[in-house]
Amino acid sequence: MSLFERYLSVWVGLSIMVGVILGNVLPELFSALAALEVARVNLVVAVLIWIMIYPMMVQVDFSSIRDIGERPKGLIITLVVNWLIKPFTMTALGWLFFRVLFVDLVAPDTATEYIAGIILLGVAPCTAMVFVWSHLTKGDANYTLVQVSVNDVIMIFAFAPLASFLLGVTDVVVPWETLLLSVTLYVVFPLVAGVITRKTLERPQAAPDQLEPLLAGLKPYSIAGLLATVILLFGLQAQTIIAQPLDIVLIAIPLLIQTYGIFALAYLAARWWRVEHAVAAPCALIGTSNFFELAVAVAISLFGLHSGAALATVVGVLVEVPVMLSLVAVVNRTRW
């Protein structure tokens, strides 16, 4: 591990500060970057995520995917945590903090919207960034792809009814453009590029053993993409961070408890069930991370751009990368 990788958390912390400073010094620049979006999917973020997950997609071997059915434990844990536990614990934590513990700090109507945003994060498991976390923990690329694909299929059918049930509303509309475009940009495109690259490297006339040198060469770009994503995300929300620091902290507290709690539950379950570490890592991380584009889009459509629900989903975006990197560190230090 290089010196840069060893102190990755330090560089992420510096990137957060740079993003907040630049976002307040150059708000016009970040406004222009924010405008580069289609169906609530920011194209700049999409490119950066593509840079981060491409190295893992190169490692996908479709000839090995058929064998995953013989190792169902990791997938079972992922599905149980994502769809039978996480949405309900997120709802419970939102209610506990904003109806009981923070009742004197937040107006009732605002608290209701914060809870709604937290719920939307809970019913939207990660699609893209889990490839980054899996790659950083040396996760099984084939298994990660299957986990994400199965989750995406379930999300198509389960997101709207589950969100409607937990929010207590009946007019939740799935933003299909956001969902389908995100899956296409974050999964399909990099997967196709990875498959083409792998097939090219495996041609009979190609030089042998090119995969590892390629991955090693791509790693600095992947880390740079991660840091650039942090700067961009915090730069886009820099003025909100300065204007509403207390609200952001209050929203972040239940999100942090949920994130670390869900991770511990899935990771320890995988350890207890003797799931191999390369599968246990993405198994635990996929339920811990969130599909923030989908959550933000639905919050805005239901409650408005400047609503508390939209703010809560944005806070989910802000805490995700630093928190997930801390969990990546935990996973890498507890291999079995």
C-alpha positions in Angstrom: 0.0 0.0 0.0 1.4 3.4 -1.0 1.9 6.3 1.3 -1.0 8.1 -0.5 -3.4 5.1 0.0 -2.3 4.6 3.7 -3.4 8.2 4.5 -6.5 8.2 2.2 -8.7 9.4 5.1 -6.5 12.5 5.5 -6.8 13.3 1.8 -10.5 12.9 2.0 -10.7 15.3 4.9 -8.6 17.8 3.0 -10.9 17.4 0.0 -14.0 18.1 2.1 -12.4 21.4 3.3 -11.3 22.3 -0.2 -14.9 21.6 -1.5 -16.5 23.7 1.2 -14.1 26.6 0.6 -14.3 26.5 -3.2 -18.1 26.2 -3.1 -18.3 29.4 -1.1 -15.6 31.3 -3.0 -16.7 30.1 -6.5 -20.5 29.5 -6.2 -21.0 30.3 -9.9 -18.6 27.5 -11.0 -20.4 24.9 -8.9 -23.8 26.2 -10.0 -22.7 25.6 -13.6 -21.5 22.1 -12.7 -24.8 21.4 -10.9 -26.7 22.4 -14.0 -25.0 19.6 -16.0 -27.6 17.0 -15.2 -30.1 14.9 -16.9 -33.1 13.5 -15.0 -31.5 14.6 -11.7 -28.3 12.6 -12.5 -25.3 15.0 -12.5 -23.2 14.1 -15.5 -19.9 15.3 -13.9 -20.5 13.0 -10.9 -21.4 10.2 -13.3 -18.1 10.6 -15.1 -16.1 10.6 -11.8 -18.0 7.5 -10.6 -17.3 5.8 -13.9 -13.6 6.5 -13.4 -13.8 4.9 -10.0 -15.7 1.7 -10.8 -14.1 0.9 -14.2 -11.2 -1.0 -12.7 -13.6 -3.3 -10.9 -15.6 -3.9 -14.0 -12.5 -5.0 -15.8 -12.2 -7.8 -13.3 -15.7 -9.2 -13.9 -15.5 -12.7 -15.5 -18.8 -13.8 -16.8 -17.7 -17.4 -17.0 -17.5 -17.4 -13.2 -20.9 -15.7 -12.6 -22.8 -19.0 -13.1 -21.1 -20.4 -10.1 -22.4 -17.8 -7.7 -25.6 -19.8 -7.3 -23.5 -22.3 -5.3 -22.6 -19.5 -2.8 -26.0 -17.9 -2.0 -25.2 -16.7 1.6 -23.8 -13.3 0.7 -26.7 -12.5 -1.6 -29.2 -13.7 1.1 -27.7 -11.4 3.7 -27.7 -8.5 1.3 -31.4 -8.9 0.4 -32.6 -9.4 3.9 -30.7 -6.4 5.2 -31.6 -4.1 2.3 -35.3 -4.9 2.1 -36.5 -6.4 5.4 -34.4 -4.5 7.9 -32.8 -1.3 6.7 -35.9 0.6 5.6 -37.6 0.0 9.0 -34.6 0.8 11.2 -34.1 4.0 9.2 -37.8 4.9 9.8 -37.5 4.1 13.5 -34.4 6.2 14.0 -35.9 9.1 12.1 -38.9 9.0 14.3 -36.9 8.5 17.5 -34.7 11.5 16.9 -37.1 14.0 15.4 -40.2 13.1 17.4 -38.5 12.5 20.7 -34.9 13.4 21.2 -34.8 16.5 19.0 -38.4 17.6 19.5 -37.4 20.9 21.1 -34.8 21.7 18.4 -36.9 21.3 15.2 -40.3 22.6 14.2 -42.9 19.7 13.9 -43.5 20.3 10.1 -39.8 20.5 9.4 -39.2 17.3 11.5 -41.8 15.5 9.4 -39.9 16.4 6.2 -36.6 15.4 7.7 -38.0 12.0 8.6 -39.4 11.6 5.1 -36.0 12.3 3.6 -34.3 9.8 5.9 -36.9 7.2 5.0 -36.2 7.7 1.3 -32.6 7.1 1.9 -33.5 3.9 3.7 -35.4 2.4 0.8 -32.8 3.2 -1.9 -29.8 0.8 -1.6 -26.7 1.7 -3.4 -26.2 1.0 -7.1 -22.9 2.6 -8.1 -20.6 3.5 -5.3 -20.7 -0.1 -3.9 -18.4 -1.0 -6.8 -15.9 1.5 -5.4 -16.1 0.2 -1.9 -15.9 -3.4 -3.1 -12.8 -2.6 -5.2 -11.1 -0.9 -2.2 -11.7 -4.0 0.0 -10.6 -6.5 -2.7 -14.2 -7.7 -3.0 -15.3 -10.4 -5.5 -16.1 -8.4 -8.6 -18.4 -11.0 -10.0 -20.4 -11.4 -6.8 -20.7 -7.6 -6.4 -22.1 -7.3 -9.9 -24.8 -9.9 -9.1 -25.7 -8.3 -5.8 -26.1 -4.9 -7.4 -28.1 -6.3 -10.4 -30.5 -8.3 -8.1 -31.0 -5.2 -5.9 -31.7 -3.0 -9.0 -34.4 -5.5 -10.2 -36.0 -5.6 -6.8 -35.9 -1.8 -6.5 -37.9 -1.4 -9.7 -40.8 -3.2 -8.1 -40.4 -2.5 -4.4 -39.3 1.1 -4.1 -42.6 2.9 -4.7 -44.9 0.6 -2.6 -42.3 0.5 0.3 -41.7 4.2 0.3 -45.5 4.8 0.1 -46.1 2.6 3.1 -43.4 4.1 5.3 -44.1 7.7 4.3 -47.9 7.2 4.7 -48.6 8.7 1.3 -50.0 7.2 -1.8 -48.6 9.4 -4.6 -45.0 8.2 -4.6 -44.0 8.2 -8.2 -40.8 6.4 -9.2 -38.6 8.7 -11.3 -38.0 6.1 -14.0 -35.7 8.4 -16.0 -33.4 8.8 -12.9 -33.5 5.2 -12.1 -32.9 3.8 -15.6 -30.3 6.5 -16.5 -28.4 5.9 -13.2 -28.3 2.1 -13.8 -27.2 2.7 -17.4 -24.4 5.2 -16.6 -23.2 3.5 -13.4 -23.5 -0.2 -14.2 -24.1 -0.9 -17.9 -21.7 1.5 -19.6 -18.7 0.7 -17.3 -19.5 -3.0 -17.4 -19.5 -3.0 -21.2 -16.2 -1.1 -21.2 -14.7 -3.5 -18.7 -15.8 -6.6 -20.6 -14.4 -5.2 -23.9 -11.1 -4.4 -22.1 -10.9 -7.9 -20.6 -11.7 -9.6 -23.9 -9.0 -7.5 -25.6 -6.4 -8.5 -23.0 -7.4 -12.2 -23.2 -7.1 -12.5 -27.0 -4.6 -15.2 -28.1 -2.4 -12.7 -29.8 -2.3 -10.4 -26.8 0.7 -10.3 -24.5 0.2 -12.5 -21.3 -0.5 -11.1 -17.8 -1.6 -7.6 -18.8 -4.5 -7.4 -16.4 -2.7 -6.7 -13.2 -0.4 -4.0 -14.6 -3.4 -2.3 -16.1 -5.3 -2.4 -12.8 -2.2 -1.0 -11.0 -1.9 1.8 -13.6 -5.6 2.7 -13.2 -5.5 2.8 -9.4 -4.2 6.4 -9.1 -7.0 7.6 -11.4 -9.6 5.7 -9.4 -8.4 7.4 -6.1 -8.2 10.8 -7.9 -11.8 10.3 -9.1 -12.9 9.6 -5.5 -11.2 12.7 -4.1 -12.6 14.8 -7.0 -16.1 13.4 -6.2 -15.7 14.5 -2.6 -14.7 18.0 -3.6 -17.6 18.3 -6.0 -20.2 17.0 -3.6 -19.2 19.3 -0.8 -18.7 22.2 -3.2 -22.2 21.8 -4.5 -23.6 21.9 -1.0 -21.1 24.4 0.5 -23.5 27.2 1.0 -26.1 25.0 2.6 -23.4 23.6 5.0 -22.5 27.2 6.1 -26.1 28.4 6.3 -27.7 25.4 8.2 -24.9 23.7 10.2 -27.1 22.7 13.1 -29.8 21.1 10.9 -27.1 19.2 9.0 -25.6 17.8 12.3 -29.0 16.8 13.6 -29.9 15.0 10.4 -26.5 13.3 10.3 -26.7 11.8 13.7 -29.4 9.2 13.0 -27.9 8.6 9.5 -24.5 7.8 11.1 -26.1 5.5 13.7 -28.0 3.7 10.9 -25.0 3.4 8.7 -22.7 1.9 11.3 -25.4 -0.3 12.8 -26.5 -1.8 9.5 -22.9 -2.4 8.5 -22.2 -4.2 11.8 -25.3 -6.3 11.5 -24.5 -7.5 7.9 -20.8 -7.9 8.5 -21.1 -9.9 11.7 -23.8 -12.0 10.1 -21.5 -12.8 7.3 -18.7 -13.6 9.7 -21.0 -15.9 11.8 -22.3 -17.6 8.6 -18.7 -18.1 7.4 -19.1 -16.2 4.2 -15.8 -15.7 2.5 -14.4 -12.2 3.1 -14.3 -11.2 -0.6 -18.1 -11.7 -0.6 -18.8 -10.5 3.0 -17.2 -7.1 2.3 -19.5 -6.0 -0.5 -22.4 -7.9 1.2 -22.1 -5.5 4.2 -21.3 -2.4 2.3 -24.0 -2.5 -0.3 -26.7 -2.2 2.3 -24.8 0.5 4.2 -24.5 2.8 1.2 -27.4 4.6 -0.5 -28.7 5.3 -4.0 -28.7 9.1 -3.3 -29.7 10.3 -6.8 -33.0 8.3 -6.5 -33.7 9.5 -3.0 -33.0 13.2 -3.8 -35.1 13.0 -7.0 -38.1 11.6 -5.1 -37.8 14.0 -2.2 -37.8 16.9 -4.6 -40.8 15.6 -6.6 -42.8 14.9 -3.4 -41.8 17.8 -1.1 -40.1 20.4 -3.2 -36.6 21.6 -4.0 -36.1 23.6 -0.8 -37.9 21.1 1.5 -36.6 19.5 4.6 -36.9 16.1 2.9 -34.6 17.3 0.1 -32.1 18.6 2.6 -32.1 15.3 4.5 -31.3 13.3 1.4 -28.5 15.8 0.6 -27.0 15.3 4.1 -27.0 11.6 3.2 -24.9 12.4 0.2 -22.4 14.4 2.3 -21.9 11.8 5.1 -21.7 8.8 2.8 -18.2 9.0 1.3 -16.3 9.8 4.6 -18.3 7.2 6.6 -18.0 4.5 3.9 -14.2 5.1 3.7 -14.1 4.5 7.5 -15.9 1.2 7.0 -13.6 0.3 4.2 -10.7 0.7 6.7 -12.6 -1.6 9.2 -13.1 -4.2 6.5 -9.5 -4.2 5.4 -8.2 -4.5 9.0 -10.5 -7.4 9.9 -10.0 -9.9 7.1 -10.6 -13.6 7.7 
